[in-house]
Amino acid sequence: MITEHLVDISRLQFAVTALFHFLFIPLTLGMTWILVIMESVYVITGKQVWRDMTKFWGKLFGINFALGVTTGITMEFQFGTNWAYYSHYVGDIFGAPLAIEGLMAFFLESTMVGLFFFGWERMSRVQHLFTTIFMALGTNLSALWILIANGWMQNPVGAEFNYHTMRMEMVSFAEIVFNPDAQNKFVHTVSAGYVVGAVFVLAISALYLLQKRDVEFAKRSFHVAAAFGFASICSTIVLGDESGYSIGLAQQTKLATMEAMWETEPAPASFNLVADINESEGKNDWAIHIPYAMGIIGTRSFDKQILGIHDIKKINEERIKNGIIAVNALDTMRTDQRLGRASGDAVLENFEKNKNDLGFGLLLKKYTNDVTQATPQMIAQAVDDTIPAVTPMFWSFRMMVGLGFLMLILFSLSLFYTIKGNFMQKPWLLKFAVVMLPAPWIAAEAGWFVAEYGRQPWTVYGILPTHLSVSNISASSVIWSLTGFVVFYALLFVVEIYLMQKYIKIGPASLGTGRYHGEQQNKNIINPIHFKGE
């Protein structure tokens, strides 16, 4: 018997592992293209400092990449251990992009990473540059297929339920690949990763400049990060707006909870900048509005309404009632199939008419095995379940957006003063960059939370409820594995922080070239730190 406790513990375990894994992925995505830029300049100019920059930042990338691979493997195992029914129900669709991602990750990305680190003396400059380019492409392609799989969970297109096999089955691979939600999710997520990489390089470079060490090395790194980061944050904001629009089309519930929009407003709806949310009474006690903003952003029009939470619940109640008919018809067909007899036309007609609401009927399985015996109270509880908690959704989204605009300010100022050539005389700007180091990670984690928690109570939106997706195992086994993951990941995190701090503190001197701060200087090297003449 599946208990609510088991579901909650399984969800918590996946959340912990996913959030931890997502600490490493954005930096990996962003750093690869920064390495491509730096090495391209080295190939074009032949200046040693650009080679050193590529190798030093590549060293930090490598530490992060190793942790990302390690933490990613455990997530995929959980589909088989903790989410067995989910794997059975939608494995025909979900498995395909994961398999392709595995091929790209391990055969392209990992191969290129190895060549990047061990091929400096074995390949020409141009050959090594192409290795770095393919490493970046492999990393981003891996993200593409993961996000195609996740995008399908958000907007399940290109698949249909087969009542003979009792599974979702793929009908169009192209629809799954070109799913608007998946494509928007991909471009928004990778651009956010580019921001993480840019802030990381900008902040560490600013730290070196404040310490007045490795100045020419840090100045060039700051230049690259400022320009790349400005382009990336602009892209992230624009693509985030497009992602919000696609959410409004496919997941109206998520949009309404992100905005704490309880009532349907006349078009175009206002945007709640901040609000005092009263979930028990289903309203905002007060809110600061920006007139028309939400309607224009969410619908790209002045005359289309955005449904409020209360109206969405009314629609969901009707869908649950239709889902009861679909579940009942499906149970009848399963019984007939087991007994070797054909189902009547009325049963098939009832199922076909209501099959799009089958998932809503399955929500009642949380409260009763026989959904036809569901009481009005059970239906009301299932209706409430269709709305995730508004407060964490509302504030997580604003945290992400607020930090995004702070990073836009940071990169705008950094690029402006870089172009003017006087950013070195702006210690407040350098300190601002250092202080902002954690910001992109916090924003990325908040964005992940909005995307995944906002899908609840569904594993696959509108089709498979989360409480039906778990494996039939004991809660104690999941608790023990969760405890093991927490301990193991805590150790990995300590190792990651230790290694990153160690090599950041040493700086480019870790390359052992004799040209940088803190190294034993060779008497034959003239002005080794500042690269004059390059």
N, C-alpha and C positions, 0 to 999 in steps of 0.2 A: 504494500500500500504506500503510495507516494504521499508524504506529509509536507505541509507548508514549511516546516523547519528544514527539511531536506532541500527544498527548492531554494530557500533563502541562503543556506550555507553554500550550495552549489553556485548560486549567483555571486555570492561574496567572493568565493575562490576565483571565479573567472574574472571578476572585477579587479581583484588584487593583482593577478598575474598580467592582465591586460594593461592596467594603469602603469605597472612597473615596466613592462615591455615597451610601452609608449614613451618612456623617458629617453630611450636610446634611438628609436626609429627616426624621429624628426631631425635630430642632430646628424645622423647618418645621411639622410636625404639631402640636407643642406650642405654638408661639408664636401660631398663629392663634386658638386659643380664649382665650389670655391677652389678646390684643388685643380679642376680643369682650367679655370681662369688663370691661376698662378702658373701652372706648368705651360700653358699656351704662351704667356709672356716670356717665360724662360726660353722656350723653343725659338721664339721670334727674335729676342734680344741677345740671348746667350749669356745674360748676366747671372752670375753665381748666386746672388742673393735670392732670386726668384726660385731657383732650384732648392735652396735651403728652406725657403718658405713652404714649398710644396712638400718637402720631406718632413719638416717639423709639424705642420698642421695635419699631415697625413698620419703621423705617429699618434696624435690624439684621436684622429678618426678611427684608426685601427683598434685602439683600446675600446672605444665606444661600439664599434662594429662587432667585436667579439662578444660583448655582453648582450647586444641586440639579438644575435643568432642564438645564444644560449637560452635566453628568456623566451624566445619565440617558439622554440621546439616544444616546450611544455604546454603552451596554449593549444597546439593542434592535438596533442594527446588527450586533452580534456574532452574533445568532441566524442571520443570513443568511450572514455571512462565515466564521465559525469553527465553527458548529454546524448546518451545512446539512442533514445527515441527520436530526438531531433535529427541525428545522423541518418537514421533509417528513413524518416519521413521526407527529408529533403536532400538526402545524399546524392541523388541523381543530378541535382542542379548545383548544389554547393560544392560538391567534390571536384567538378571539372576545373573551375578557376584555381582552386587550391592545388590541384595536381600540376597545372601549368606554372603556377607560382613556384612550386617546389623545383621544377626543372630549371626555371630561370634563376632562382636564388642559388641553387647549388652548382649548376653547371656553367652559368655565365657570370653571375655576380661574384661567387666565391673564387672562381678561377682568376678573374680579373683582379680581385683583391690580392691574391697571392703574387701575381705577376707585377702588380704595382709595387709591392714591398721588396721583392727579390729580383726585379728585372732592371734596376737602375744601371748596373754595370754590364748587363747582358744584351741590352737593346740600344738602338740609336735613340736620339732625342724624340724624333717623330714617332717611332714605334712605341716608345713608352707613353707619349702623349695619347696615342690612340687607345692604349691599354686603359689609361685613366678615364678617357671618354666612355669606353665600353663599360667600365666599372660603374660610372655614374648612370648610364642607361640601364644596366642590369638592376641596380638598386631601385631606380624609379619604376621599372617594369614589374619588379616584385611587388611594389606598393600598388601598382595598377590592378593586378589580379586579386590581391587581398581585398581591395576596395570595391572591385566588381562583385566579389562574393558578399561583402557587407552591404553594398548598395542594393543587391537583390533582396536581402533580408529587410531592408527599409521599404523597398518598392518591388514586390515580387511579380515581375513581368516575365513573359516567355515561358510560363509553366502552367500546368493544369493538374487538378486532382484526379487520379484514376481510382474509381471505387472498386475496381477488380483487384488492384494491388495494394490499396489503402495507402498510397504514397503520392507525393507531388512528383510529376515527371516533366522533363524538359520538352518543350515543343518548338522553341526557337532560341538557339545559342546566340544568334545575332542580336535579338532583343535584350538578352541578358547582358551582353558585352556593351551595347550602346544604350543601356538603360540611363535616362537622364540623371537620375539620382546618383548612379555609380560614377558617371563621368564628372558631374559637379563635385561629388565627394572627393574624387581623385585629384582634380586640379586644385581644389581648396586645401586639401591635406598636404600635398607635396609643396605648394607654395608656402604654407605655414611652416613646413620643415625647412625650407630655404631661409625663412626668417630666423628660425632657431639657430641655424648654422651661422648666419650673418651676425646675429647678436653675440654669439659665442666668440667669434674671431674679433669683433669690434671691442668687446669688453676686455678680453685678455690683452689685446694690442693697446688699449687705453691704459690698462694697468702698467704695462711696460713703459709707456710714455710718461706716466705719472712718476714712476720710479727712475726715469731718465736712463734707462738701460736698453741696449739693442735698438737704438732710436731709428735708424734707417730701415731695419727689418720691420719694426712695429709700425712705422709710418706707412710703408707700402701695404702692409696687411690691413691697416685701418682704411686706406683708400679703397681697397677691393671690397671690404665688408660694407663700407658706407654706400657705395654705388650698387652693389648686389642686393644689399638689404633694402634700400629704397625701392628698387624695382619689385622686390619680393613682397614687401608689405603692401604696396599699392595693389599688386596682383591678388594678395590674400583678401584684402578688403573688398575689392570688386567681385572676386569669385565667391566670397562669403555671402555677398548680397544675392548672387545668382543661386547659390545653394539654398538660401532662405526662400527664394521664390519657388524652387522645385519642392521644398518641404510643404509650402502652402498648397501645392497641387496634389501631392501624394499623401501627406500626413497632416491633415488639418488640426488634429488633436495636439500634435507636438507644437505646431505654430501657436495655437491658442494658449498653451501652458507656458511657452517661452515668454509670451507677452502678458500673461496674467489677464487675459481678455475673457471675462466671465460672460458678458452679454454681447450679442451681435449688434454692432453699431452701424448707423447709416454710412454708406460709402462716400468718400474714402475714410477708413478708420484711423483714429489717432494712435500714436505710439506712446506707451507708458514708459517714460524715462526712468522713474523710480516709483515704487508703490508700497503701501502698507497692506500686505496680503492677509486676508482673513479667510483661511481655507474652511474653517468649520461652518461659516455662514455663506461661503461661496461668493465672496465679493472682495473688493479692495476698499479698505476704510478711507484711504485717500490715495491720490496718485498725481504726479506731475505729467501732463500730456504734451506731446508735440502734435498739433493738429495735422491730419491727413497723411502723416508720414508712414504709418503702418500700412494703410490701404495702398499707397503708391508703391512701397517696397514689396509688399506681399502679393499684389495682384497685377502690378504694372498697368494700372488703370485708375480712373476716378469714379467708376460706377459699379465695380464688383465688390460684393461684401465679403468680409472674413468672418466666418462663423465663430460665435462665442462658445465657451465651454458648456453652458446650460443647453444651448441648441444642439450641440454635438452629442450630449448625453441623451437627448430625446431621439435623435437619429439612431444612436447605438442601441437604445432600448428596442426600437423596432427591428433592428438587425438581429438582436439576440432572440427575439420572438420568431423571426423567420428562420434563424439558425436552429431553433428547437425542431422545427419541421424538417430541416435538412438532416439533422442528426438522427431523428426518428426514422426517416426514410432510409438513411444509410444503414442503420442497425437492422432494419427489415431486410434490406438487400443482402447484408452480410449473412443473416440467418438463412435466407433463401439459398444463397450461394453454398453455404455449409451443408444444407440439406439436399442440394442438387436440383433445386427447382427454380423456375424462372419467376422473377418478380413481376407483379402486375403493372400495367401501364400507369395506373394512378400513382403508384409508389415512385416509378421512374420520373414521372412528370413532376411530382412534388420535389424530388431531389434536384432535378435540372433547374427548376424554377427558383430554388432557394440555395443552390450550392455556393454561390458567392458569399453567403452569410454563414457558411458552415463553421468557420473559425469562431464567430461570435457565439454560436450555440455551444461550442466546446468550452467556452469560458465557464459555463455552468457546471462542468465536470469537477470544478474546484469545490463545489458545494453538494453535489448529488451525482450518483452514478447514472440515474435515470433522469435525463434532462426534461422528459415530458412531465415529470412530477415536481418540477421546480416551482416553488412558491413565489408569490409577488415579492417577498422579502429577498429571496435568493436572486431574483432577476435584478432587483434594485442594487444588491451588493455587486453583482457582475457589471452593472452599468457604472457604478462608482470605480470599479477596477479598471475600466477603460481609460481613466484619466490619471496620469502619473501625478505625483505631488507637485504642486505649482511652485511653491517657494524655492526649492533647490533648482528647478529648471530656470525660473525667472532670474535669480541672482547669479547662477553659473554663466548664463548667456551674457549678462551684463559685465561680469568679470572678464570674460573673453574679449568682448567688444572694447571695453574700457582700456585693457592692456594693449589691444591692437592699435588703438589711436595714440596711446603713449609711445609705442614703438614707432609709429609713423612720425611723431614729433622728433624722436631721437634720430631717426635716419635722415629726416629732412634737414635738421640742423647739422648733422655730421657731414652730409653731402654738400650742403651750402658752404660750410667753412672749409671743407676739403677743396672745393673748387676755388675759393678765395685764397687758399694756401695758408691760412692762419689758425687752423684748428689746434695747433700746438700751443698757441697762446690763450687757449680757452680751457683752463683746468676744470671749470665747472661742467663743461661738456664731457670731458674725459671721465670725471667722477659720475656724471649722469649715466654714461655708458656702462661703467662698472656696476653701479647700483641696479641697472636694468637687467643684469645677467639672468636672474631667475624668471623674469617676466614671460618669455616665450614658452617656457615649460609649463608654467601655471596656466597660461592661456590655452595651450594645446590640451592639457589634461581636462580643463573646464569644457573645451569643445567636444572632447571624447565623451564626457559625462552627458552633455546635452544630447548628443546623437544617440547614445545607447540607452540611457535611462529614459529618454523621451519616447523610446519605442515601446516601453512597457505598457501593458502586460503581455506583449508579444515577443516571441523569438523571431518569427517571421510575421511581419506586420499584417494584421487582419486575417491570418491563416492559421498559425500554430501558436497557441498560448504557451507562455513560459512554463507554467506549472505542469504541462503535459510533456515537456521536452526532456526532462531529466531521466537519468538512469534509475532503475529500481535497485538501489543499493542503500546501505545503512548510512544515516547521517553521521554516525561516529567515524566511518571510514573517510568521509569527506573532511571532517574536522581534523583528523590526523594528517591527511595529505595537505590540508590548508596550513596547519601548523608547520609541517615540514617545508612547504614553499616559503612561508614567512621567514623562517630561520635561514633557509638557503639563500633567499633573495636579500636578506639583510646582510649576510656575509658578502654576497656579490656586490652589493651597493658600497660596502666598506672598501672592498678591493678597488672598485671603479673610482671612488672619490680619492683614495690613496694614490692610485696611479696617475689620475688626471692632475691632482695637486702637485705630485712629485715632478712631473714633466713640465707643468706650467711654471713651477718655481724655478726649475733649472733653465727653462726656455730653450732657445735654439742652440744653446751650449750642449744640449743632449745629443746633438749630431756629431760632436767630437771633431769639428773642423778647426778649432783653435781661433776662430774669428769672433767669438761672442763673449758676453758678460760672464765673468766668473771662471773662464777657462785659463789654463796655464798658457800664457802668451809665448809664442815663438819669436825669438828676437829678430828673425828675418822677415816677419810679417809687419808691414807698415800700415798703421792706422786700421787694424783689422775690423774694428767694430762698426765703423761708419761707412764702409764701402765707397769711399771717395773715388771718383773717376768712373763709377759704374752707372 
